[in-house]
Amino acid sequence: MAQIDTSLLPTPTGAAARLAESHSRDHPLKLYGGWFCPFVQRAWIVLVEKNIPHQYIEINPYKKEKHFLDLNPRGLVPTLSIDSPSAGTAGGNRKQRALYESTVICEYLDEAYADEARYGSRLLPAGDGEEEVYQRARCRLWVNHVVTRVVPGFYRLLQHTPDKGYSIEEAREGFLKGLKDFAKEMLDSRSGQDGPWFLGERFSLVDVMLAPWAKRLFLIEYYKLGGVGIPKKGERGEDEEVWARWDRWFDAVVERESVKATWSEEDKYIEAYKRYAEDATQSEVGQATRQGRSLP
Ligand SMILES: N[C@@H](CCC(=O)N[C@@H](CS)C(=O)NCC(=O)O)C(=O)O
């Protein structure tokens, strides 16, 4: 394991530090996270959105400590540990149960804390009606779009270096297509008539899944020549409406309280992502991107 990835700042800063501090007391529901990690931010946003009592534990996932690997053999954050009195074996032993994979954790939290009177609106539309079942599936489809198109595209662009077998323009085009398809879906579904979110008025898991990378777009502007490359207003040709829908979603998501509450100081991300921008990271996401494999 390369040393650089273990030299990360060990604690969150800014708003995220205050949030972590206010959830530092022992609690049966524990989120193991890293302040810099966008996958963690997804789970963290859900905890905040639903006001779920929990303990936040900051760890460095690049140091594969035994306790961490026992919970999550994949050795990645976020990892959720659930200490439930009923979770033991038949003999009654209490056992810590774990969940990992940000998308799985987010869906779990939404379902396990489903009481809308207590935890607010469900993040995935619930219910058995034809329309609800369809909308739930459509949300999962666009979560899948974020996971398989947008996120890999982000790293491909951020990790681009001149010696790559592909050009930065190619990487940018691929990434932009992922964002544009997302915006086009919002435009075509006319959700924008009701509100800025993927589902219009209602904030959902689809917004959660993309929010951490929306917040990190500035890193591409900072590190990569030409930046993200979203065309400017008035220079968008036939895509004027599509990108206007993107702007509306973006402006809303970066200002969402749960997104801001889980965010550290901006310059700390610049430091932490330098190794991605130089393609020197040894993280699993970084290595998979370098080797053209799908992300872990
Ligand atoms: N598919 C995973 C990805 C999680 C992930 O890659 N987390 C990174 C931090 S941002 C990690 O733990 N990296 C440790 C490593 O690469 O060794 C998820 O959605 O939770």
The ligand as an SDF file (V2000), in Angstrom:
LIG
                    3D

 20 19  0  0  0  0  0  0  0  0999 V2000
  -18.6530    0.6660   -4.0520 N   0  0  0  0  0  0  0  0  0  0  0  0
  -18.2670    1.2070   -2.7910 C   0  0  0  0  0  0  0  0  0  0  0  0
  -17.0450    2.1040   -2.9380 C   0  0  0  0  0  0  0  0  0  0  0  0
  -16.5080    2.6150   -1.6130 C   0  0  0  0  0  0  0  0  0  0  0  0
  -15.0690    3.1390   -1.7290 C   0  0  0  0  0  0  0  0  0  0  0  0
  -14.3950    2.9250   -2.7310 O   0  0  0  0  0  0  0  0  0  0  0  0
  -14.5830    3.8100   -0.6720 N   0  0  0  0  0  0  0  0  0  0  0  0
  -13.2080    4.2670   -0.6470 C   0  0  0  0  0  0  0  0  0  0  0  0
  -13.0220    5.6290   -0.0510 C   0  0  0  0  0  0  0  0  0  0  0  0
  -13.7140    6.8950   -1.0560 S   0  0  0  0  0  0  0  0  0  0  0  0
  -12.3830    3.2980    0.2070 C   0  0  0  0  0  0  0  0  0  0  0  0
  -12.8200    2.8220    1.2150 O   0  0  0  0  0  0  0  0  0  0  0  0
  -11.1510    3.0460   -0.2380 N   0  0  0  0  0  0  0  0  0  0  0  0
  -10.2160    2.1970    0.4270 C   0  0  0  0  0  0  0  0  0  0  0  0
   -9.2410    1.5980   -0.5700 C   0  0  0  0  0  0  0  0  0  0  0  0
   -9.3430    1.9170   -1.7430 O   0  0  0  0  0  0  0  0  0  0  0  0
   -8.3910    0.8140   -0.1410 O   0  0  0  0  0  0  0  0  0  0  0  0
  -19.4570    1.9320   -2.1740 C   0  0  0  0  0  0  0  0  0  0  0  0
  -20.3320    2.3760   -2.9370 O   0  0  0  0  0  0  0  0  0  0  0  0
  -19.5570    2.0330   -0.9400 O   0  0  0  0  0  0  0  0  0  0  0  0
  1  2  1  0
  2  3  1  0
  2 18  1  0
  3  4  1  0
  4  5  1  0
  5  6  2  0
  5  7  1  0
  7  8  1  0
  8  9  1  0
  8 11  1  0
  9 10  1  0
 11 12  2  0
 11 13  1  0
 13 14  1  0
 14 15  1  0
 15 16  2  0
 15 17  1  0
 18 19  2  0
 18 20  1  0
M  END
$$$$
